Every structure is written in structure tokens, then in C-alpha cells.
Amino acid sequence: MKLLDRQDVFKQYKILASHIHGIQQSFYDEDEEESYTSKFDAISLTVKDYNTHNFCARVASDQKALHPLEISDKLKAVFTEIDCEALILIPFIKLDFFSSKNSTYADIAEAYKNLATHIPTKTHTEALEVSLTDLNEFVHIIYTLATEDLNFPEFTVWFDKQQRFAFFICRYGNLHITDYTDGTLVTESLFLKHDFKLDDYPQFE
């Protein structure tokens, strides 16, 4: 795991910058307080449009406690097949990864405790690089926060360092995937091959 600077990420990864810019455009409201709009740090970037293909995938499971491990194991198999060695993890706007670090809810507190082993300062508003070695742990952390912590950044994006795809984990624990390969690499068939289901079913509701 490496700590990254958001602006450095935007400069180096143009497709990622375009991806975050697009999400920020969807939420930006210039009439909001400056303390909020200043977090939209990609809104003024000059970006290109890229062809994308979007789909949802989930792991069918009846064991919520084991669900993050099942997701990470299957994702690791997908990433190994397409030679993805690392991902950039970045909130859609500049918000702290430790949004509820004082929570007393057991699962959330445990997730922040585990995150703090990598970020002892217990604050980070930039980006992270996550290798496949750390994937299981970080999927578990982000899954817990995305599904249980209402203060956690709604769209915390995982972005392939080779800029071929992105995804985020929604509040249902499912994956929302954006493919940047014109449907040639990161596809529904690839996820089906590794036992994902292709829908956004809220199975633990």
C-alpha cells in the first residue's frame, strides 16, 4: 500500500482524471458553501471523453460475514487473469478516508482500526495505491465502510493502474464496473467466468 497525492494522480492518469471529473460534475452545485465545493478538486480539469461500458456484478452469498472475502478472492482471480497488479483507491471528492473514525459501532470501528495500521495518522484525504497482496484486507475495509458507514464517501473508486477499468462498491456490497477497453477485456463474460452474478440485487436487505 502506498499513499498518493490526488493532484499527482490526476496528472499521471488522464483516464482516471476524466472518470473522477465526470462523477464530480454529476454532484457539483456552485450554490453550495465553499467549504463543500472546494472538495471538488477535479471539476476544473481539462479532460477528454472516453468510450465506456458499464455493468453491475455481485457475489451470490447467504453469509454476510464472509461476503467481503468471497468478493476479494474472486476479484483477485479476475485481476490475475488480466495482469492487474495494483489499483488506485480514491474517493469521488476530496474527503477523509477516516470519515467516522470515532464510531462505536463494532464493525465500523474494526474497519478503521485496520485502516489505521496502514495510515497511523488516522486521516488521509488523498488517494491510495493497493497491490494485489493487500487486496483482501482493503476490500474488507472498504466493503464494511461502504455498506455500513453513512459518512464514508459514497463513490470510493478503485481504478486499474493500467487505466483499463474502474469500479466502486455500493451500499448493497455490489460492484459497479466501468470498462475502458471497448468491451475487449473487462467484460461481463470475464466476471461470469469467475462466478459473479450480473445484477445489483440487494441480497442482505
Beta strands, then each sheet from edge to edge (+ up, - down):
strand 1: 2-4
strand 2: 53-57
strand 3: 86-91
strand 4: 127-131
strand 5: 156-160
strand 6: 165-169
strand 7: 175-179
sheet 1: 1+ 4- 3+ 5- 6+ 7- 2+
end
